[in-house]
Amino acid sequence: MGITKTTGFSKETNEMAEILKALGHPARLEIVRFLMKSSSCICGDIVEVLPLAQSTVSKHLSELKKAGIIKGTVTGNNICYCLDEKIIQKIQTFINLVEISCVTDSDCCE
């Protein structure tokens, strides 16, 4: 099986696909949910609330950061993470468009 074809789609579509792909894991959703409750946190705080090893949490944080969903700043030996407001707004806009589309096409799939 080859690599997923992304050519031919708009830049915005490919970006949203990467964002949603990164959110497609329960651990990552829990990390985002945890960060929504606080302005920032240290990686160790996240490890305490998830049933995963430090290395696994770090991998999930890396995937979220790669997708732009979170930002991290180094403070001594720790990294403080928070949500990237611009990306969260993009996700919200996309979900709103889906919601509007579902409301206006109410005859569909009844």
CYANA upper distance limits for C-alpha pairs under 8 A (distance plus 0.5 A):
  6 THR  CA     14 ASN  CA      7.20
  9 PHE  CA     13 THR  CA      6.75
  9 PHE  CA     14 ASN  CA      7.07
 10 SER  CA     14 ASN  CA      6.84
 11 LYS  CA     15 GLU  CA      6.61
 12 GLU  CA     16 MET  CA      6.63
 13 THR  CA     17 ALA  CA      6.61
 14 ASN  CA     18 GLU  CA      6.82
 15 GLU  CA     19 ILE  CA      6.81
 16 MET  CA     20 LEU  CA      6.54
 16 MET  CA     91 ILE  CA      8.07
 17 ALA  CA     21 LYS  CA      6.40
 18 GLU  CA     22 ALA  CA      6.67
 18 GLU  CA     67 ALA  CA      6.70
 19 ILE  CA     23 LEU  CA      6.92
 19 ILE  CA     67 ALA  CA      5.92
 19 ILE  CA     68 GLY  CA      7.99
 19 ILE  CA     69 ILE  CA      7.59
 20 LEU  CA     24 GLY  CA      6.68
 22 ALA  CA     28 ARG  CA      7.85
 22 ALA  CA     63 GLU  CA      6.82
 22 ALA  CA     64 LEU  CA      6.46
 22 ALA  CA     67 ALA  CA      6.95
 23 LEU  CA     28 ARG  CA      6.37
 23 LEU  CA     29 LEU  CA      6.37
 23 LEU  CA     64 LEU  CA      8.08
 24 GLY  CA     28 ARG  CA      7.92
 24 GLY  CA     29 LEU  CA      7.98
 25 HIS  CA     29 LEU  CA      6.85
 26 PRO  CA     30 GLU  CA      6.70
 27 ALA  CA     31 ILE  CA      6.72
 27 ALA  CA     50 LEU  CA      7.98
 27 ALA  CA     57 VAL  CA      8.46
 27 ALA  CA     60 HIS  CA      7.77
 28 ARG  CA     32 VAL  CA      6.71
 28 ARG  CA     60 HIS  CA      6.57
 28 ARG  CA     61 LEU  CA      7.98
 28 ARG  CA     64 LEU  CA      7.68
 29 LEU  CA     33 ARG  CA      6.55
 30 GLU  CA     34 PHE  CA      6.50
 30 GLU  CA     50 LEU  CA      8.35
 31 ILE  CA     35 LEU  CA      6.69
 31 ILE  CA     46 ILE  CA      7.40
 31 ILE  CA     61 LEU  CA      8.41
 32 VAL  CA     36 MET  CA      6.61
 32 VAL  CA     83 LEU  CA      7.84
 33 ARG  CA     37 LYS  CA      7.19
 34 PHE  CA     38 SER  CA      7.43
 34 PHE  CA     46 ILE  CA      7.97
 35 LEU  CA     39 SER  CA      7.31
 35 LEU  CA     40 SER  CA      7.08
 35 LEU  CA     41 CYS  CA      7.80
 35 LEU  CA     81 TYR  CA      8.16
 35 LEU  CA     82 CYS  CA      6.50
 35 LEU  CA     83 LEU  CA      7.01
 36 MET  CA     83 LEU  CA      7.74
 38 SER  CA     82 CYS  CA      8.47
 39 SER  CA     82 CYS  CA      6.75
 40 SER  CA     80 CYS  CA      6.55
 40 SER  CA     81 TYR  CA      5.87
 40 SER  CA     82 CYS  CA      5.23
 41 CYS  CA     45 ASP  CA      6.98
 41 CYS  CA     46 ILE  CA      8.09
 41 CYS  CA     80 CYS  CA      5.58
 41 CYS  CA     81 TYR  CA      6.02
 41 CYS  CA     82 CYS  CA      7.45
 42 ILE  CA     46 ILE  CA      7.52
 42 ILE  CA     78 ASN  CA      6.78
 42 ILE  CA     79 ILE  CA      6.17
 42 ILE  CA     80 CYS  CA      4.98
 42 ILE  CA     81 TYR  CA      6.88
 43 CYS  CA     47 VAL  CA      6.97
 43 CYS  CA     58 SER  CA      8.20
 43 CYS  CA     78 ASN  CA      7.49
 43 CYS  CA     79 ILE  CA      6.67
 43 CYS  CA     80 CYS  CA      7.08
 43 CYS  CA     81 TYR  CA      7.70
 44 GLY  CA     48 GLU  CA      6.92
 44 GLY  CA     54 GLN  CA      8.28
 45 ASP  CA     49 VAL  CA      7.42
 46 ILE  CA     50 LEU  CA      7.02
 46 ILE  CA     57 VAL  CA      8.15
 47 VAL  CA     51 PRO  CA      8.07
 47 VAL  CA     52 LEU  CA      7.31
 47 VAL  CA     53 ALA  CA      7.53
 47 VAL  CA     54 GLN  CA      6.43
 47 VAL  CA     57 VAL  CA      6.91
 52 LEU  CA     56 THR  CA      6.68
 52 LEU  CA     57 VAL  CA      6.90
 53 ALA  CA     57 VAL  CA      6.82
 54 GLN  CA     58 SER  CA      6.62
 55 SER  CA     59 LYS  CA      6.80
 56 THR  CA     60 HIS  CA      6.89
 57 VAL  CA     61 LEU  CA      6.62
 58 SER  CA     62 SER  CA      6.58
 59 LYS  CA     63 GLU  CA      6.86
 60 HIS  CA     64 LEU  CA      6.80
 61 LEU  CA     65 LYS  CA      6.55
 61 LEU  CA     70 ILE  CA      8.41
 62 SER  CA     66 LYS  CA      6.52
 63 GLU  CA     67 ALA  CA      6.79
 64 LEU  CA     68 GLY  CA      6.82
 64 LEU  CA     69 ILE  CA      5.87
 64 LEU  CA     70 ILE  CA      6.38
 65 LYS  CA     69 ILE  CA      6.28
 65 LYS  CA     70 ILE  CA      5.44
 65 LYS  CA     71 LYS  CA      6.59
 65 LYS  CA     72 GLY  CA      8.15
 68 GLY  CA     84 ASP  CA      7.38
 68 GLY  CA     87 ILE  CA      7.20
 69 ILE  CA     83 LEU  CA      6.46
 69 ILE  CA     84 ASP  CA      5.98
 69 ILE  CA     87 ILE  CA      6.29
 69 ILE  CA     88 ILE  CA      7.45
 70 ILE  CA     81 TYR  CA      7.03
 70 ILE  CA     82 CYS  CA      6.03
 70 ILE  CA     83 LEU  CA      4.81
 70 ILE  CA     84 ASP  CA      5.56
 71 LYS  CA     81 TYR  CA      6.07
 71 LYS  CA     82 CYS  CA      5.98
 71 LYS  CA     83 LEU  CA      6.60
 71 LYS  CA     84 ASP  CA      6.42
 72 GLY  CA     79 ILE  CA      6.47
 72 GLY  CA     80 CYS  CA      5.88
 72 GLY  CA     81 TYR  CA      4.86
 72 GLY  CA     82 CYS  CA      7.06
 73 THR  CA     79 ILE  CA      5.92
 73 THR  CA     80 CYS  CA      5.79
 73 THR  CA     81 TYR  CA      7.13
 74 VAL  CA     78 ASN  CA      6.38
 74 VAL  CA     79 ILE  CA      4.91
 74 VAL  CA     80 CYS  CA      6.83
 75 THR  CA     79 ILE  CA      6.27
 75 THR  CA     80 CYS  CA      7.34
 83 LEU  CA     88 ILE  CA      7.87
 84 ASP  CA     88 ILE  CA      6.84
 85 GLU  CA     89 GLN  CA      6.60
 86 LYS  CA     90 LYS  CA      6.86
 87 ILE  CA     91 ILE  CA      6.78
 88 ILE  CA     92 GLN  CA      6.67
 89 GLN  CA     93 THR  CA      6.57
 90 LYS  CA     94 PHE  CA      6.67
 91 ILE  CA     95 ILE  CA      6.68
 92 GLN  CA     96 ASN  CA      6.57
 93 THR  CA     97 LEU  CA      6.74
 94 PHE  CA     98 VAL  CA      6.85
 95 ILE  CA     99 GLU  CA      6.60
 96 ASN  CA    100 ILE  CA      6.57
 97 LEU  CA    101 SER  CA      6.55
 98 VAL  CA    102 CYS  CA      6.70
 99 GLU  CA    103 VAL  CA      6.82
100 ILE  CA    104 THR  CA      6.69
101 SER  CA    105 ASP  CA      6.55
102 CYS  CA    106 SER  CA      6.64
106 SER  CA    110 GLU  CA      8.33
